[in-house]
Amino acid sequence: MKITEQQVRYVAELAHLRLSDQEVQQLARDLDEILSHMEKLNELDTENVEPMAQVLYEAGETATLREDCEQPTIPPEIALANAPLAGAGYFKVPKVIDK
C-alpha cells in the first residue's frame, strides 16, 4: 500500500501537527513500511492458532499485574518547581481548544 504525502498532510492537519516537507516525506515512507509489514503479517495462516490472553506464558489473568494500591506522591511544590508557569497548585498551560 502506498501512502501519499497528501494523506500524511491530511492526517497531520487533523491532529493539528505542523510538519516540514522533509518530515512529511519521512513519515510517508515510515507509514508505508509499516503498512507493508502489516500486509505481510496478514498473509500468515492463523486458522488453527488459538487466541491467547497472555502472550509470554500460560498464567492466571493477573499473573503479570501488580496489586492496585495507593503509592506515595510528591508534594505539589516539588512537582511545580520547574514548571514554566504555575498557579494555585497547578500547571498553567496555554488554551488550545476553543468551544
C-alpha positions in Angstrom: 0.0 0.0 0.0 1.4 3.4 -0.9 0.9 6.3 1.5 0.9 9.6 -0.3 2.3 12.9 1.1 -1.2 14.3 0.6 -2.6 11.7 3.0 0.1 12.4 5.5 -0.6 16.2 5.3 -4.4 15.5 5.8 -3.8 13.4 8.9 -1.3 15.9 10.3 -3.9 18.6 9.8 -6.5 16.6 11.7 -4.0 16.1 14.5 -3.1 19.8 14.4 0.6 19.0 13.6 2.9 21.3 11.8 5.2 19.1 9.7 8.1 20.3 7.4 8.3 19.0 3.9 11.1 16.7 5.0 9.0 15.3 7.9 6.1 14.7 5.6 8.3 12.7 3.2 9.9 10.7 6.0 6.5 10.0 7.6 5.1 8.8 4.3 8.0 6.4 3.9 7.7 5.2 7.5 4.0 4.6 7.4 4.3 2.9 4.0 6.8 0.5 5.5 4.6 -0.2 8.5 1.6 -1.0 6.3 3.7 -3.2 4.0 4.8 -5.1 7.1 1.1 -5.5 8.2 0.2 -6.8 4.7 2.9 -9.5 5.1 1.5 -10.4 8.6 -2.0 -10.7 7.1 -0.6 -13.4 4.8 0.2 -15.7 7.7 -2.1 -18.7 8.2 -3.6 -18.3 11.7 -6.5 -20.7 11.1 -5.5 -23.2 13.8 -4.0 -20.7 16.2 -5.9 -20.3 19.4 -6.3 -16.8 20.8 -4.0 -16.0 23.8 -4.7 -13.8 26.7 -1.0 -13.8 27.8 1.5 -13.9 25.0 4.5 -14.9 27.2 3.3 -17.9 29.0 0.1 -19.6 30.3 -0.8 -18.0 33.6 -3.6 -16.6 35.5 -5.4 -13.4 34.4 -3.4 -11.2 36.8 0.0 -13.0 36.7 2.0 -10.0 35.5 0.0 -7.3 37.2 0.9 -5.7 40.5 -1.6 -5.2 43.2 -3.5 -2.0 42.8 -2.6 0.1 45.9 -2.0 3.7 46.7 1.5 4.9 46.0 3.4 7.8 47.7 3.3 11.0 45.8 5.5 14.1 45.7 4.3 17.4 47.1 2.9 19.9 44.6 5.6 22.4 45.5 8.3 20.0 44.3 6.3 18.9 41.2 5.8 22.5 40.2 9.3 23.7 41.0 10.5 23.6 37.4 7.1 24.4 35.7 7.4 27.3 33.3 4.1 28.7 34.6 2.2 27.6 37.7 -0.5 28.9 40.0 -2.8 27.7 42.7 -1.0 24.4 42.9 -1.5 23.5 39.2 0.4 23.7 36.0 -0.8 26.6 33.8 -0.8 25.9 30.1 -2.0 27.8 27.0 -5.6 27.4 25.9 -5.6 25.1 22.9 -9.3 24.4 22.3 -12.0 27.0 21.7 -15.6 26.0 22.1 
